[in-house]
Structures are given as C-alpha cells and as structure tokens.
Amino acid sequence: MFTTKTTRLGSGYGCRVFFNGALIVEGRCANRSLIGATFRDLLRTLDKCSGDDFTSAARFRKYREGNPVVSTKHIWTRGTK
C-alpha cells in the first residue's frame, strides 16, 4: 500500500512516497503550492513501474487542466523493510 508524507525543509518541502512503511522515492519542491504537482509526478513514475489504483489515479490527474505541472528530480531509496 502506497502512502505519502510531506516535510517542511529549510529550503522548501520534501515529498516522500512509502510502500508498506518503507521509503521508496522522494522529491523536493520550492513552495507549498507545488506539493500536489510534485506528488503527481512521483506517483506517475511509480504507476509506470508497477502501481495500484492510488498511483493510477494520480497519473491521470497530472495533466488535467488547471493543475500545475512539475518534473521533479526523483531521489530513489532502497526500502529497509
């Protein structure tokens, strides 16, 4: 099961995606208004690999009219669990 968490950093926000409690990928954004766009970008990539209904829904919202679009650097980690 995928979950997300946002953390305030000194220079913006960190957007993390977990799978069963293990950190999978992280992205960073400069301000609060780009958090949703950053998560859509991260979840879209995960959906391409092997996602679920949660990642699929985010994938098709990325380019919806009115949504900001970003392409963030993906910081991949190896899960510890």
Backbone as a ProteinNet text record, in pm:
[ID]
protein_1_A
[PRIMARY]
MFTTKTTRLGSGYGCRVFFNGALIVEGRCANRSLIGATFRDLLRTLDKCSGDDFTSAARFRKYREGNPVVSTKHIWTRGTK
[TERTIARY]
82.8	0	88.6	62.6	139	82.5	171.8	133.3	228	186.4	268.2	287.3	393.8	420.7	498.2	460.4	528.6	598.3	721.7	800.3	853.3	839.5	893.1	1044.2	1116.4	1262.4	1303.3	1427.1	1473.5	1458.1	1469.1	1464.5	1343.4	1235.6	1117.1	1048.7	1001	927.9	981	984.2	1020.5	895	874.3	756	801.6	757.6	803.3	689.8	721.8	625.6	678.7	593.3	627.9	546.9	603.5	530.8	542.4	429.1	425.1	522.3	529.3	612.4	756.2	800.7	939.4	945.5	1038.3	1055.9	1101.4	1030.9	1063.8	1130.6	1064	1113.5	1077.6	1163.5	1141	1165.7	1090.9	1110.9	1106.5	1158.7	1160.4	1090.1	1026.2	964.9	994.8	993.2	1034.8	930.2	801.8	699.5	577.6	490.8	375.9	278.8	266.7	171.3	211.3	333.9	380.8	384.8	336.6	338.9	255.8	133.8	47	107.3	163.6	225.1	346.1	421.6	537.9	494.3	391.3	340.8	283.9	214.1	160.9	273.7	384.1	498.3	560.8	579.5	638.4	547.5	418.6	324.5	305.1	315.5	304.9	419.2	539.3	653.8	635.3	588.4	564.8	456.5	355.3	249.3	301.7	397	457.7	532.2	594.9	673.1	582.1	499.3	402.9	320.8	218.3	139.4	11.9	-77.3	-208.1	-311.1	-430.9	-535	-496	-424.2	-381.4	-286.2	-184.6	-88.8	-151.7	-240.6	-306.9	-392.4	-464.4	-548.4	-464	-349.3	-261.2	-200.2	-171	-109.4	-196.9	-325.2	-414	-459.6	-424.2	-452.6	-338.2	-222.4	-104.5	-127.4	-185	-200.7	-342.9	-423.8	-559.2	-552.4	-642.9	-646	-657.1	-573	-572.8	-472.6	-421	-321.6	-182.2	-104.7	34.6	111.7	208.2	287.7	434	499	642.7	705	831.9	910.7	1021.3	1004.8	1097.8	1204.6	1317.3	1422.6	1375.9	1384.3	1343.2	1464.1	1451.4	1556.7	1512.1	1568.7	1527.6	1602.3	1533.7	1596.4	1562.2	1636.3	1605.3	1527.6	1417.9	1337.1	1414.1	1385.9	1454.9	1374.2	1248.6	1164.4	1145.3
-116.6	0	124.8	215.4	339.1	444.6	518.6	632.3	747.4	867.9	985.8	1066.3	1145.6	1233.5	1354.9	1471.5	1595.3	1649.8	1696.2	1750.4	1887.2	1983	2117.4	2111.7	2158.9	2164.8	2311.3	2338.8	2476.6	2548.9	2475.1	2538.8	2493.6	2454.6	2410.9	2296.2	2199.5	2085.6	1955.4	1851.3	1718	1634.7	1572.3	1490.6	1345.9	1260.8	1122	1026.1	918.3	812	684.1	619.4	496	380.5	262.5	140.4	45.9	15.2	-68.2	-19	111.6	170.7	196.1	149.7	168.9	282	373.7	485.1	433.3	475.2	431.7	544.6	660.2	771.3	903.2	1003.1	1135.3	1240.9	1348.9	1464.3	1590.2	1698	1824.7	1931.6	2025.7	2138.5	2266.3	2377.3	2505.1	2567.3	2548.7	2611.5	2521.2	2561.5	2479.6	2455	2549.5	2536	2427.4	2377.3	2274.8	2134.4	2117.4	1986.3	1885.7	1921.5	1830	1790.6	1888.4	1859.8	1767.6	1785.7	1700.9	1556.8	1539.2	1404.5	1340	1416	1359.9	1309.7	1383.7	1341.8	1213.8	1206.6	1087.8	965.7	983.4	871.5	826.1	917.4	880.7	785.7	816.9	731	593.6	590.3	461.7	381.5	448.4	377.5	312.1	375.4	316.8	188.2	186	68.8	-46.2	-24.6	-125.2	-62.8	6.2	78	7.2	84.1	34.9	142.3	131.7	230.1	370.2	379.5	508	580.4	508.8	570.8	596.9	510.6	528.8	654.2	679.5	799	926.3	926.5	1042.5	1060.4	950.7	957.3	1032.3	1007	1069.2	1209.2	1252.9	1390.6	1485.5	1432.4	1517.5	1628.2	1597.3	1697.7	1752.4	1733.1	1787.8	1940.2	1999.7	2145.2	2211.6	2310.1	2384.4	2334.8	2213.2	2159.9	2209.4	2257.4	2291.6	2164	2175.5	2059.9	2086.9	1990.8	1998.5	1865.4	1869.8	1748.5	1755.3	1680.3	1686.9	1579.3	1605.2	1504.3	1396.3	1271.2	1159.2	1109.7	1108.5	1057.3	919.2	815.8	677.6	623.4	544.7	481	332.9	258.7	116.9	102.4	30	8.2	-70.5	-42.3	-111.3	-226.9	-241.2	-349.5	-455.3
0	0	0	-92.2	-102.1	-7.8	58.6	141	111.4	147.9	121.5	248.9	250.7	363.6	313.7	363.7	329	452.2	435.4	544.6	506	595.4	571.9	589.8	489.9	494.1	499.6	524.4	529.1	396.3	286.1	154.3	72.3	137.1	63.6	135	56.3	109.8	51.2	133.6	88.7	77.4	-36.7	-63	-75	17.6	21.9	-7.3	-76.3	-104.7	-41.1	37.7	107.8	51.1	55.9	21.9	140.1	202.9	323.9	431	448.7	552.6	515.4	400.2	357.4	254	273.7	181.1	44.9	-60.8	-196.4	-275.2	-277.5	-358.6	-290.8	-313.7	-257	-362.7	-355.4	-442.3	-358.2	-412.5	-339.4	-422.8	-354.6	-424.3	-346.6	-418.3	-360.9	-270.2	-302	-219.1	-203.5	-113.2	-75	-190.5	-281.1	-391	-491.4	-484.8	-578	-517.7	-394.1	-329.5	-408.4	-444.8	-520.2	-653.2	-724.3	-854	-838.7	-731.7	-706.6	-679.4	-596.3	-570.1	-696.1	-778.9	-903.8	-992.8	-997.6	-1079.2	-1023.5	-891.7	-830.2	-847.5	-822.4	-831.8	-975.8	-1070.4	-1211.9	-1249.5	-1202.6	-1230.1	-1166.2	-1041.7	-975	-1046	-1099.5	-1169.8	-1297	-1361.7	-1481.3	-1446.1	-1328.1	-1286.6	-1245.6	-1149.1	-1103.2	-991.8	-1028.9	-931.2	-891.6	-833.3	-792.4	-825.9	-771.5	-800.5	-754.7	-643.8	-589.9	-685.5	-734	-825.3	-962	-1004.3	-1133.3	-1135.5	-1027.1	-1019	-1027.5	-960.5	-964.4	-1102.9	-1169.1	-1301.3	-1401.6	-1397.9	-1495.1	-1454.2	-1333	-1291.3	-1324.2	-1358	-1375.9	-1478	-1591.7	-1697.1	-1707.1	-1602.5	-1603.3	-1604.8	-1679	-1693	-1556	-1532.7	-1407.1	-1304	-1321.4	-1228.3	-1266.8	-1169.6	-1201.7	-1234.9	-1324.1	-1367.2	-1335.9	-1270.2	-1245.5	-1283.9	-1315.2	-1333.4	-1230.1	-1124.8	-1012.9	-1023	-961.4	-953.2	-855.9	-897.6	-814.5	-735.5	-604.7	-518.3	-472.9	-534.5	-507.2	-387	-306.4	-190.7	-193.1	-122	-105.5	23.5	17.4	136.6	241.6	367.8	475.4	528.9	482.3	534	428.3
[MASK]
+++++++++++++++++++++++++++++++++++++++++++++++++++++++++++++++++++++++++++++++++

